[in-house]
Amino acid sequence: VEKVEQQLAGLRIARRCVPSEEPTYLLDIHTSRAAQPGGSPLVAVSCSNESLRVYDGDTLRLLREYGARGGVLAGVRFAHTSASLVFSACSQGSVKCWDVRSATQKPVQVFSGYPSNAFISFDVSCSDLIVCAGTEKVEKDAFLVFWDARGITDCASATKEPLGVYSESHNDDITKICFHPVEPNLVVSGSTDGLVNVFDINKDNEDDALISTCNSDSSVSSLGWAGEDYKQVYCMTHDEGFCWWDMAQLDTEEPITLLHVLDARESVCTESHGLHYLVGGFYHEKAGKLFLLGGTSTGDIHLLSCSTEGLSLVGTLRGGHSATVRSFCWSPTDESLLTGGEDAQLLLWKPGAVERSLTKKASLKISSSVQKRVRVHNTSLKSRKK
């Protein structure tokens, strides 16, 4: 574990993408598996100008950009079984699948929701069989909407209707959805109602499908799976809280809560390492450890280690971003980290990397001019009153 922590603390900038002319926040990042062994993976980024960008994973060269139509994007996900298919969900009630080999601006598949649906979260099962999206609350309802994702490439531009919905388990905006990394029937959802629900979608109805409900006591901003065989679930909240539960204890007398931190900013903060927000987490299989990523409004990135005793600072990555970091993607294959921020920068960090200084100076100049035009906002909904 110590070696892994040293490696994480030793991450350095290997590449920066060339900033686009239009300043835009980078809201979500996902990487594909490499199409060929030894080949470069692809990187998909959802942007605040409603566009979806695809980059070469090694050079961060922009390969494709899909147009700014269809509302705010609620994330991006590559298919697990194909390096060329990427999904995006949008606030105007659809999930689209794009084939990055094609220069056309048309998706190869559109998964349409019901008329009132505005999607703000989504994910694709590890088998690529099911797509699930979460809606904003409309009147009294917030829905998890499911589609059958099979046969995408066979029916160009066909529109798919939903298989069905879950409507009883959340009563506010469903902010995050995450399928289990290896069990395609398990999915966890989080909401501004504070609930984190685990479902087994193989069951016949929503009541039977709901395996567990955990309460974060706040609005959920991010969540994921962790632990051996991924039997644990964790979440972050909009007021920078953190919760961590063990689903393996559901049928035992043991408590399922491993850790509950009301405000990570207070629990990790030291004078020289202020923590302003949490971005998300990733489970490091080799180390058998859960790590969180947070940062400061000036672009410093803090890597935190989780144990049942609490959160501890592993290291701080400086000199990359100049504003709040909004998204990241951890790659276990080469131990690299991609980060995207409100400074419109996409950065690739690798252990012990050395960046060529010429590109650094040029892109920093651009990012500072972006700073003047892009309003940086506080990611917290509200600070907890002490």
GUKELUM-736053 format. One record per residue (C-alpha): x, y, z; residue in three letters. Coordinates in nm, 4 decimals, always signed. Layout:
# residues N
+----------+----------+----------+------+
!        u !        v !        w ! resn !
+----------+----------+----------+------+
!        X !        Y !        Z !  Ala !
...
+----------+----------+----------+------+
This chain:
# residues 386
+----------+----------+----------+------+
!        u !        v !        w ! resn !
+----------+----------+----------+------+
!  +0.0000 !  +0.0000 !  +0.0000 !  Val !
!  +0.2816 !  +0.2404 !  +0.0842 !  Glu !
!  +0.4385 !  +0.1828 !  -0.2576 !  Lys !
!  +0.1059 !  +0.2603 !  -0.4276 !  Val !
!  +0.0641 !  +0.5753 !  -0.2191 !  Glu !
!  +0.4148 !  +0.6883 !  -0.3149 !  Gln !
!  +0.3313 !  +0.6238 !  -0.6802 !  Gln !
!  +0.0124 !  +0.8304 !  -0.6560 !  Leu !
!  +0.1945 !  +1.1143 !  -0.4809 !  Ala !
!  +0.4594 !  +1.0935 !  -0.7566 !  Gly !
!  +0.2158 !  +1.1531 !  -1.0432 !  Leu !
!  +0.3418 !  +1.4263 !  -1.2772 !  Arg !
!  +0.1991 !  +1.5936 !  -1.5863 !  Ile !
!  +0.2783 !  +1.3923 !  -1.8999 !  Ala !
!  +0.0454 !  +1.5680 !  -2.1479 !  Arg !
!  -0.1925 !  +1.8617 !  -2.1817 !  Arg !
!  -0.4550 !  +1.8899 !  -2.4518 !  Cys !
!  -0.4404 !  +2.2009 !  -2.6671 !  Val !
!  -0.7103 !  +2.4266 !  -2.5167 !  Pro !
!  -1.0072 !  +2.4906 !  -2.7449 !  Ser !
!  -1.0878 !  +2.8406 !  -2.8633 !  Glu !
!  -1.4143 !  +2.8370 !  -2.6729 !  Glu !
!  -1.3607 !  +2.8141 !  -2.2954 !  Pro !
!  -1.5672 !  +2.5340 !  -2.1457 !  Thr !
!  -1.5756 !  +2.3348 !  -1.8239 !  Tyr !
!  -1.4772 !  +1.9672 !  -1.8585 !  Leu !
!  -1.7527 !  +1.7929 !  -1.6615 !  Leu !
!  -1.6953 !  +1.4188 !  -1.7054 !  Asp !
!  -1.4164 !  +1.1962 !  -1.8422 !  Ile !
!  -1.4149 !  +0.8298 !  -1.9436 !  His !
!  -1.1595 !  +0.6164 !  -2.1266 !  Thr !
!  -1.2074 !  +0.3228 !  -2.3630 !  Ser !
!  -1.0143 !  +0.0028 !  -2.3608 !  Arg !
!  -0.7424 !  +0.0103 !  -2.6260 !  Ala !
!  -0.8780 !  -0.1174 !  -2.9595 !  Ala !
!  -0.5609 !  -0.3220 !  -3.0208 !  Gln !
!  -0.3136 !  -0.4602 !  -2.7654 !  Pro !
!  -0.0492 !  -0.1945 !  -2.7134 !  Gly !
!  -0.2689 !  +0.0626 !  -2.8896 !  Gly !
!  -0.3824 !  +0.3946 !  -2.7530 !  Ser !
!  -0.7153 !  +0.4125 !  -2.5686 !  Pro !
!  -0.9633 !  +0.6900 !  -2.6457 !  Leu !
!  -1.0745 !  +0.9578 !  -2.4009 !  Val !
!  -1.4285 !  +1.1009 !  -2.4062 !  Ala !
!  -1.5066 !  +1.4308 !  -2.2326 !  Val !
!  -1.8445 !  +1.5970 !  -2.1775 !  Ser !
!  -1.8247 !  +1.9763 !  -2.1819 !  Cys !
!  -2.0355 !  +2.2574 !  -2.0405 !  Ser !
!  -2.1089 !  +2.3874 !  -2.3934 !  Asn !
!  -2.3134 !  +2.0662 !  -2.4491 !  Glu !
!  -2.0491 !  +1.9099 !  -2.6745 !  Ser !
!  -1.8862 !  +1.5673 !  -2.6481 !  Leu !
!  -1.5164 !  +1.5490 !  -2.7364 !  Arg !
!  -1.3051 !  +1.2426 !  -2.8137 !  Val !
!  -0.9253 !  +1.2525 !  -2.7733 !  Tyr !
!  -0.6356 !  +1.0163 !  -2.8398 !  Asp !
!  -0.5461 !  +0.8775 !  -2.4961 !  Gly !
!  -0.1680 !  +0.9001 !  -2.5444 !  Asp !
!  -0.1280 !  +1.2371 !  -2.7168 !  Thr !
!  -0.4527 !  +1.4091 !  -2.6015 !  Leu !
!  -0.5046 !  +1.5157 !  -2.9626 !  Arg !
!  -0.8683 !  +1.6032 !  -3.0396 !  Leu !
!  -1.0114 !  +1.3442 !  -3.2798 !  Leu !
!  -1.3868 !  +1.4145 !  -3.2827 !  Arg !
!  -1.6354 !  +1.6644 !  -3.1488 !  Glu !
!  -2.0088 !  +1.5959 !  -3.1439 !  Tyr !
!  -2.2251 !  +1.9036 !  -3.1685 !  Gly !
!  -2.3777 !  +2.1224 !  -2.9047 !  Ala !
!  -2.7374 !  +2.0099 !  -2.9415 !  Arg !
!  -2.9805 !  +1.8322 !  -2.7158 !  Gly !
!  -2.9275 !  +1.9919 !  -2.3764 !  Gly !
!  -2.6702 !  +1.9661 !  -2.1005 !  Val !
!  -2.4800 !  +1.6356 !  -2.1025 !  Leu !
!  -2.5084 !  +1.4108 !  -1.7983 !  Ala !
!  -2.1790 !  +1.2314 !  -1.8418 !  Gly !
!  -2.0024 !  +1.0037 !  -2.0916 !  Val !
!  -1.9358 !  +0.6277 !  -2.0942 !  Arg !
!  -1.7540 !  +0.4036 !  -2.3395 !  Phe !
!  -1.9004 !  +0.0611 !  -2.4069 !  Ala !
!  -1.7101 !  -0.2109 !  -2.2205 !  His !
!  -1.6996 !  -0.4510 !  -2.5154 !  Thr !
!  -1.6239 !  -0.1997 !  -2.7917 !  Ser !
!  -1.3576 !  +0.0720 !  -2.7971 !  Ala !
!  -1.5440 !  +0.2713 !  -3.0618 !  Ser !
!  -1.8901 !  +0.3162 !  -2.9027 !  Leu !
!  -1.9439 !  +0.6005 !  -2.6572 !  Val !
!  -2.2677 !  +0.6973 !  -2.4796 !  Phe !
!  -2.3867 !  +1.0372 !  -2.3567 !  Ser !
!  -2.7077 !  +1.1281 !  -2.1753 !  Ala !
!  -2.8685 !  +1.4689 !  -2.1970 !  Cys !
!  -3.1152 !  +1.6869 !  -2.0148 !  Ser !
!  -3.3570 !  +1.6741 !  -2.3085 !  Gln !
!  -3.4620 !  +1.3189 !  -2.2328 !  Gly !
!  -3.2415 !  +1.0852 !  -2.4342 !  Ser !
!  -2.9230 !  +0.8777 !  -2.4166 !  Val !
!  -2.7244 !  +0.8699 !  -2.7409 !  Lys !
!  -2.4649 !  +0.6221 !  -2.8619 !  Cys !
!  -2.1926 !  +0.7458 !  -3.0998 !  Trp !
!  -1.9527 !  +0.5464 !  -3.3141 !  Asp !
!  -1.6232 !  +0.7366 !  -3.3010 !  Val !
!  -1.5008 !  +0.5711 !  -3.6231 !  Arg !
!  -1.7634 !  +0.7693 !  -3.8117 !  Ser !
!  -1.7269 !  +1.1397 !  -3.8927 !  Ala !
!  -2.1043 !  +1.1845 !  -3.9079 !  Thr !
!  -2.2738 !  +1.3943 !  -3.6403 !  Gln !
!  -2.5545 !  +1.1390 !  -3.6145 !  Lys !
!  -2.5664 !  +0.8930 !  -3.3243 !  Pro !
!  -2.5908 !  +0.5240 !  -3.4194 !  Val !
!  -2.8598 !  +0.4762 !  -3.1547 !  Gln !
!  -3.0923 !  +0.6989 !  -2.9546 !  Val !
!  -3.2497 !  +0.5710 !  -2.6329 !  Phe !
!  -3.5529 !  +0.7921 !  -2.5824 !  Ser !
!  -3.7136 !  +0.8555 !  -2.2459 !  Gly !
!  -4.0677 !  +0.9558 !  -2.1557 !  Tyr !
!  -4.1855 !  +1.3093 !  -2.2453 !  Pro !
!  -4.1114 !  +1.4762 !  -1.9083 !  Ser !
!  -3.7720 !  +1.3079 !  -1.8546 !  Asn !
!  -3.4654 !  +1.5287 !  -1.8048 !  Ala !
!  -3.1668 !  +1.2990 !  -1.7529 !  Phe !
!  -2.8938 !  +1.4132 !  -1.5137 !  Ile !
!  -2.7147 !  +1.0794 !  -1.4585 !  Ser !
!  -2.6636 !  +0.7506 !  -1.6410 !  Phe !
!  -2.4468 !  +0.4399 !  -1.6746 !  Asp !
!  -2.4054 !  +0.1287 !  -1.8899 !  Val !
!  -2.3895 !  -0.2221 !  -1.7390 !  Ser !
!  -2.0536 !  -0.4056 !  -1.7536 !  Cys !
!  -2.2014 !  -0.6481 !  -2.0101 !  Ser !
!  -2.3254 !  -0.3554 !  -2.2272 !  Asp !
!  -2.6748 !  -0.5090 !  -2.2163 !  Leu !
!  -2.8538 !  -0.2410 !  -2.0155 !  Ile !
!  -2.8469 !  +0.1388 !  -2.0143 !  Val !
!  -2.9942 !  +0.3170 !  -1.7125 !  Cys !
!  -3.0549 !  +0.6921 !  -1.6705 !  Ala !
!  -3.1757 !  +0.8967 !  -1.3734 !  Gly !
!  -3.4115 !  +1.1919 !  -1.4017 !  Thr !
!  -3.4676 !  +1.5226 !  -1.2345 !  Glu !
!  -3.7741 !  +1.5281 !  -1.0125 !  Lys !
!  -4.0901 !  +1.6275 !  -1.2011 !  Val !
!  -4.3860 !  +1.7040 !  -0.9751 !  Glu !
!  -4.3549 !  +1.4168 !  -0.7241 !  Lys !
!  -4.1616 !  +1.1683 !  -0.9357 !  Asp !
!  -3.7964 !  +1.0853 !  -1.0034 !  Ala !
!  -3.7327 !  +0.7872 !  -1.2308 !  Phe !
!  -3.4634 !  +0.5345 !  -1.3080 !  Leu !
!  -3.5259 !  +0.4525 !  -1.6754 !  Val !
!  -3.3888 !  +0.1301 !  -1.8311 !  Phe !
!  -3.3241 !  +0.0275 !  -2.1942 !  Trp !
!  -3.2029 !  -0.2865 !  -2.3700 !  Asp !
!  -2.8733 !  -0.1835 !  -2.5349 !  Ala !
!  -2.8177 !  -0.4921 !  -2.7490 !  Arg !
!  -2.7726 !  -0.4701 !  -3.1255 !  Gly !
!  -2.6591 !  -0.1090 !  -3.1328 !  Ile !
!  -2.4529 !  -0.1261 !  -3.4492 !  Thr !
!  -2.7117 !  -0.3315 !  -3.6417 !  Asp !
!  -2.9815 !  -0.0650 !  -3.6602 !  Cys !
!  -2.8404 !  +0.2727 !  -3.7565 !  Ala !
!  -3.0147 !  +0.5711 !  -3.5970 !  Ser !
!  -3.2976 !  +0.3566 !  -3.4647 !  Ala !
!  -3.4718 !  +0.4909 !  -3.1573 !  Thr !
!  -3.5222 !  +0.2567 !  -2.8640 !  Lys !
!  -3.8089 !  +0.2822 !  -2.6185 !  Glu !
!  -3.7494 !  +0.2100 !  -2.2475 !  Pro !
!  -3.7816 !  -0.1408 !  -2.1040 !  Leu !
!  -3.9341 !  +0.0130 !  -1.7929 !  Gly !
!  -3.8761 !  +0.2394 !  -1.4937 !  Val !
!  -3.8245 !  +0.2373 !  -1.1169 !  Tyr !
!  -4.0276 !  +0.5198 !  -0.9658 !  Ser !
!  -4.0738 !  +0.4430 !  -0.5957 !  Glu !
!  -3.7239 !  +0.4384 !  -0.4482 !  Ser !
!  -3.6169 !  +0.8041 !  -0.4776 !  His !
!  -3.8259 !  +1.1161 !  -0.4216 !  Asn !
!  -3.5829 !  +1.3771 !  -0.5600 !  Asp !
!  -3.3325 !  +1.4288 !  -0.8458 !  Asp !
!  -3.1303 !  +1.1122 !  -0.9181 !  Ile !
!  -2.7824 !  +1.2613 !  -0.9386 !  Thr !
!  -2.5670 !  +0.9509 !  -0.9863 !  Lys !
!  -2.5953 !  +0.5944 !  -1.1215 !  Ile !
!  -2.3199 !  +0.3324 !  -1.1191 !  Cys !
!  -2.3413 !  -0.0290 !  -1.2367 !  Phe !
!  -2.1321 !  -0.2904 !  -1.0562 !  His !
!  -1.7927 !  -0.3449 !  -1.2298 !  Pro !
!  -1.8393 !  -0.7230 !  -1.2688 !  Val !
!  -2.2034 !  -0.8110 !  -1.1797 !  Glu !
!  -2.4174 !  -0.6743 !  -1.4656 !  Pro !
!  -2.7432 !  -0.7051 !  -1.2671 !  Asn !
!  -2.6325 !  -0.4801 !  -0.9777 !  Leu !
!  -2.6704 !  -0.1012 !  -0.9905 !  Val !
!  -2.6440 !  +0.1705 !  -0.7254 !  Val !
!  -2.8196 !  +0.5083 !  -0.7457 !  Ser !
!  -2.7854 !  +0.8269 !  -0.5425 !  Gly !
!  -3.0132 !  +1.1279 !  -0.5118 !  Ser !
!  -3.0516 !  +1.4722 !  -0.3606 !  Thr !
!  -3.2954 !  +1.2986 !  -0.1218 !  Asp !
!  -2.9819 !  +1.1617 !  +0.0516 !  Gly !
!  -3.0576 !  +0.7975 !  -0.0279 !  Leu !
!  -2.8138 !  +0.5541 !  -0.1893 !  Val !
!  -3.0040 !  +0.2514 !  -0.3243 !  Asn !
!  -2.8614 !  -0.0803 !  -0.4442 !  Val !
!  -3.0778 !  -0.2787 !  -0.6892 !  Phe !
!  -3.0669 !  -0.6258 !  -0.8409 !  Asp !
!  -3.2366 !  -0.5573 !  -1.1745 !  Ile !
!  -3.2815 !  -0.9298 !  -1.2479 !  Asn !
!  -3.5729 !  -0.9269 !  -1.0028 !  Lys !
!  -3.9270 !  -0.8954 !  -1.1387 !  Asp !
!  -4.0306 !  -0.5677 !  -0.9748 !  Asn !
!  -3.8840 !  -0.2625 !  -0.8040 !  Glu !
!  -3.9743 !  -0.3739 !  -0.4505 !  Asp !
!  -3.7920 !  -0.7052 !  -0.4867 !  Asp !
!  -3.5050 !  -0.5425 !  -0.6768 !  Ala !
!  -3.4208 !  -0.2994 !  -0.3943 !  Leu !
!  -3.1522 !  -0.4843 !  -0.1954 !  Ile !
!  -3.0379 !  -0.2029 !  +0.0294 !  Ser !
!  -3.1061 !  +0.1624 !  +0.1133 !  Thr !
!  -2.8317 !  +0.3658 !  +0.2815 !  Cys !
!  -2.8809 !  +0.7239 !  +0.4000 !  Asn !
!  -2.6034 !  +0.9769 !  +0.3433 !  Ser !
!  -2.8018 !  +1.2468 !  +0.5305 !  Asp !
!  -2.7233 !  +1.4891 !  +0.2475 !  Ser !
!  -2.7498 !  +1.5386 !  -0.1286 !  Ser !
!  -2.5430 !  +1.2758 !  -0.3167 !  Val !
!  -2.2891 !  +1.4144 !  -0.5664 !  Ser !
!  -2.0834 !  +1.1065 !  -0.6542 !  Ser !
!  -2.0731 !  +0.7340 !  -0.5784 !  Leu !
!  -1.9054 !  +0.4069 !  -0.6691 !  Gly !
!  -1.8145 !  +0.0491 !  -0.5767 !  Trp !
!  -1.5084 !  -0.0588 !  -0.3773 !  Ala !
!  -1.3554 !  -0.3391 !  -0.1742 !  Gly !
!  -1.2744 !  -0.7019 !  -0.2470 !  Glu !
!  -1.5205 !  -0.8313 !  -0.5130 !  Asp !
!  -1.6626 !  -0.4768 !  -0.5071 !  Tyr !
!  -1.8989 !  -0.5503 !  -0.2179 !  Lys !
!  -1.8709 !  -0.1979 !  -0.0768 !  Gln !
!  -2.0461 !  +0.1216 !  -0.1841 !  Val !
!  -1.9273 !  +0.4776 !  -0.1155 !  Tyr !
!  -2.0663 !  +0.8224 !  -0.1858 !  Cys !
!  -1.9738 !  +1.1888 !  -0.1643 !  Met !
!  -2.2271 !  +1.4647 !  -0.0934 !  Thr !
!  -2.2746 !  +1.8166 !  -0.2269 !  His !
!  -2.1633 !  +1.9594 !  +0.1073 !  Asp !
!  -1.8387 !  +1.7558 !  +0.0942 !  Glu !
!  -1.9443 !  +1.4702 !  +0.3199 !  Gly !
!  -1.8319 !  +1.1100 !  +0.2651 !  Phe !
!  -2.0052 !  +0.7767 !  +0.3415 !  Cys !
!  -1.8748 !  +0.4215 !  +0.2980 !  Trp !
!  -2.0817 !  +0.1054 !  +0.3464 !  Trp !
!  -2.0168 !  -0.2708 !  +0.3335 !  Asp !
!  -2.2931 !  -0.4611 !  +0.1491 !  Met !
!  -2.1345 !  -0.7937 !  +0.2581 !  Ala !
!  -2.2684 !  -0.7212 !  +0.6094 !  Gln !
!  -2.6332 !  -0.6857 !  +0.5010 !  Leu !
!  -2.7372 !  -1.0301 !  +0.6289 !  Asp !
!  -2.5220 !  -1.0182 !  +0.9431 !  Thr !
!  -2.5500 !  -0.8453 !  +1.2793 !  Glu !
!  -2.2472 !  -0.6284 !  +1.1976 !  Glu !
!  -2.3028 !  -0.2565 !  +1.1178 !  Pro !
!  -2.2742 !  -0.1839 !  +0.7454 !  Ile !
!  -2.1293 !  +0.1683 !  +0.7870 !  Thr !
!  -1.7494 !  +0.1623 !  +0.7540 !  Leu !
!  -1.7031 !  +0.5403 !  +0.7710 !  Leu !
!  -1.9195 !  +0.8528 !  +0.7761 !  His !
!  -1.7413 !  +1.1896 !  +0.7506 !  Val !
!  -1.9750 !  +1.4890 !  +0.7814 !  Leu !
!  -1.7314 !  +1.7339 !  +0.6198 !  Asp !
!  -1.4098 !  +1.6127 !  +0.4574 !  Ala !
!  -1.2811 !  +1.9715 !  +0.4461 !  Arg !
!  -1.2614 !  +1.9745 !  +0.8246 !  Glu !
!  -1.1315 !  +1.6211 !  +0.8710 !  Ser !
!  -0.8413 !  +1.6398 !  +0.6224 !  Val !
!  -0.7582 !  +2.0076 !  +0.6381 !  Cys !
!  -0.4118 !  +2.1138 !  +0.7489 !  Thr !
!  -0.2738 !  +2.4644 !  +0.7205 !  Glu !
!  -0.0792 !  +2.4037 !  +0.4010 !  Ser !
!  -0.3218 !  +2.1635 !  +0.2361 !  His !
!  -0.6651 !  +2.3259 !  +0.2306 !  Gly !
!  -0.9352 !  +2.0998 !  +0.0867 !  Leu !
!  -1.2238 !  +2.2884 !  -0.0756 !  His !
!  -1.4207 !  +2.0040 !  -0.2391 !  Tyr !
!  -1.4323 !  +1.6333 !  -0.3245 !  Leu !
!  -1.4573 !  +1.5173 !  -0.6871 !  Val !
!  -1.4949 !  +1.1388 !  -0.6596 !  Gly !
!  -1.3227 !  +0.8128 !  -0.5730 !  Gly !
!  -1.1555 !  +0.5073 !  -0.7251 !  Phe !
!  -1.0771 !  +0.1624 !  -0.5877 !  Tyr !
!  -0.7156 !  +0.0535 !  -0.6390 !  His !
!  -0.7344 !  -0.3251 !  -0.6859 !  Glu !
!  -0.3632 !  -0.3951 !  -0.6428 !  Lys !
!  -0.3468 !  -0.2051 !  -0.3142 !  Ala !
!  -0.6951 !  -0.3180 !  -0.2093 !  Gly !
!  -0.7660 !  +0.0409 !  -0.1097 !  Lys !
!  -1.0168 !  +0.3154 !  -0.1793 !  Leu !
!  -0.8790 !  +0.6574 !  -0.2725 !  Phe !
!  -1.0633 !  +0.9882 !  -0.3088 !  Leu !
!  -0.9741 !  +1.2870 !  -0.5217 !  Leu !
!  -1.0435 !  +1.6416 !  -0.4060 !  Gly !
!  -0.8924 !  +1.9815 !  -0.4532 !  Gly !
!  -0.8777 !  +2.3564 !  -0.4150 !  Thr !
!  -1.0387 !  +2.6350 !  -0.6166 !  Ser !
!  -0.6938 !  +2.7286 !  -0.7517 !  Thr !
!  -0.6452 !  +2.3852 !  -0.9139 !  Gly !
!  -0.4391 !  +2.1871 !  -0.6624 !  Asp !
!  -0.5442 !  +1.8200 !  -0.6555 !  Ile !
!  -0.5435 !  +1.6269 !  -0.3268 !  His !
!  -0.5302 !  +1.2465 !  -0.3226 !  Leu !
!  -0.6852 !  +1.1005 !  -0.0076 !  Leu !
!  -0.6674 !  +0.7487 !  +0.1296 !  Ser !
!  -0.9706 !  +0.5911 !  +0.3047 !  Cys !
!  -0.9635 !  +0.3643 !  +0.6062 !  Ser !
!  -1.2220 !  +0.2889 !  +0.8730 !  Thr !
!  -1.0253 !  +0.5326 !  +1.0944 !  Glu !
!  -1.0840 !  +0.8217 !  +0.8538 !  Gly !
!  -0.9414 !  +1.0071 !  +0.5517 !  Leu !
!  -0.5726 !  +1.0906 !  +0.5203 !  Ser !
!  -0.3765 !  +1.2953 !  +0.2680 !  Leu !
!  -0.1558 !  +1.0875 !  +0.0345 !  Val !
!  -0.0207 !  +1.3696 !  -0.1797 !  Gly !
!  -0.0967 !  +1.6920 !  -0.3667 !  Thr !
!  -0.0599 !  +1.7393 !  -0.7430 !  Leu !
!  +0.0298 !  +2.1004 !  -0.8240 !  Arg !
!  +0.1147 !  +2.3052 !  -1.1298 !  Gly !
!  -0.1506 !  +2.1587 !  -1.3574 !  Gly !
!  -0.4889 !  +2.3245 !  -1.3230 !  His !
!  -0.5579 !  +2.6886 !  -1.2423 !  Ser !
!  -0.9204 !  +2.6441 !  -1.1341 !  Ala !
!  -1.1573 !  +2.3879 !  -0.9783 !  Thr !
!  -1.1118 !  +2.0298 !  -1.1051 !  Val !
!  -1.4512 !  +1.8864 !  -1.2016 !  Arg !
!  -1.3726 !  +1.5409 !  -1.3402 !  Ser !
!  -1.1130 !  +1.2653 !  -1.3463 !  Phe !
!  -1.0571 !  +0.9119 !  -1.4698 !  Cys !
!  -0.8115 !  +0.6661 !  -1.3140 !  Trp !
!  -0.6481 !  +0.4046 !  -1.5385 !  Ser !
!  -0.5368 !  +0.0907 !  -1.3503 !  Pro !
!  -0.3507 !  -0.0475 !  -1.6553 !  Thr !
!  -0.0781 !  +0.2186 !  -1.6617 !  Asp !
!  -0.1481 !  +0.3809 !  -1.3209 !  Glu !
!  -0.2260 !  +0.7133 !  -1.4923 !  Ser !
!  -0.4779 !  +0.9836 !  -1.4073 !  Leu !
!  -0.6740 !  +1.2129 !  -1.6386 !  Leu !
!  -0.8171 !  +1.5341 !  -1.4935 !  Thr !
!  -1.0460 !  +1.8023 !  -1.6372 !  Gly !
!  -1.1340 !  +2.1391 !  -1.4892 !  Gly !
!  -1.3074 !  +2.4741 !  -1.5031 !  Glu !
!  -0.9910 !  +2.6110 !  -1.6670 !  Asp !
!  -1.0829 !  +2.4127 !  -1.9846 !  Ala !
!  -0.7699 !  +2.1970 !  -1.9437 !  Gln !
!  -0.7465 !  +1.8198 !  -1.9891 !  Leu !
!  -0.4322 !  +1.6807 !  -1.8251 !  Leu !
!  -0.2721 !  +1.3359 !  -1.8256 !  Leu !
!  -0.0668 !  +1.2524 !  -1.5137 !  Trp !
!  +0.1755 !  +0.9578 !  -1.5005 !  Lys !
!  +0.4171 !  +0.8374 !  -1.2312 !  Pro !
!  +0.7438 !  +1.0324 !  -1.2595 !  Gly !
!  +0.6533 !  +1.1893 !  -1.5961 !  Ala !
!  +0.8381 !  +1.4918 !  -1.7316 !  Val !
!  +0.6470 !  +1.7481 !  -1.9333 !  Glu !
!  +0.8034 !  +1.9399 !  -2.2203 !  Arg !
!  +0.8197 !  +2.3009 !  -2.1012 !  Ser !
!  +0.7322 !  +2.4680 !  -2.4327 !  Leu !
!  +0.3767 !  +2.3357 !  -2.4478 !  Thr !
!  +0.3360 !  +2.4046 !  -2.0780 !  Lys !
!  +0.4085 !  +2.7762 !  -2.1109 !  Lys !
!  +0.1876 !  +2.8142 !  -2.4164 !  Ala !
!  -0.1114 !  +2.6392 !  -2.2656 !  Ser !
!  -0.0797 !  +2.8153 !  -1.9281 !  Leu !
!  -0.0983 !  +3.1473 !  -2.1092 !  Lys !
!  -0.4190 !  +3.0354 !  -2.2784 !  Ile !
!  -0.5706 !  +2.8974 !  -1.9585 !  Ser !
!  -0.5165 !  +3.2248 !  -1.7730 !  Ser !
!  -0.7093 !  +3.4090 !  -2.0445 !  Ser !
!  -0.9812 !  +3.1448 !  -2.0173 !  Val !
!  -0.9911 !  +3.2186 !  -1.6429 !  Gln !
!  -1.0923 !  +3.5783 !  -1.7094 !  Lys !
!  -1.3855 !  +3.4679 !  -1.9236 !  Arg !
!  -1.5059 !  +3.1632 !  -1.7309 !  Val !
!  -1.6701 !  +3.2299 !  -1.3967 !  Arg !
!  -1.5406 !  +2.9920 !  -1.1318 !  Val !
!  -1.8130 !  +2.8855 !  -0.8913 !  His !
!  -1.8138 !  +2.7194 !  -0.5539 !  Asn !
!  -1.9090 !  +2.3523 !  -0.5933 !  Thr !
!  -2.0707 !  +2.3315 !  -0.2501 !  Ser !
!  -2.4473 !  +2.3742 !  -0.2324 !  Leu !
!  -2.4015 !  +2.5074 !  +0.1167 !  Lys !
!  -2.1360 !  +2.4935 !  +0.3812 !  Ser !
!  -2.2310 !  +2.3015 !  +0.6895 !  Arg !
!  -2.2837 !  +2.5309 !  +0.9853 !  Lys !
!  -2.0641 !  +2.4249 !  +1.2706 !  Lys !
+----------+----------+----------+------+
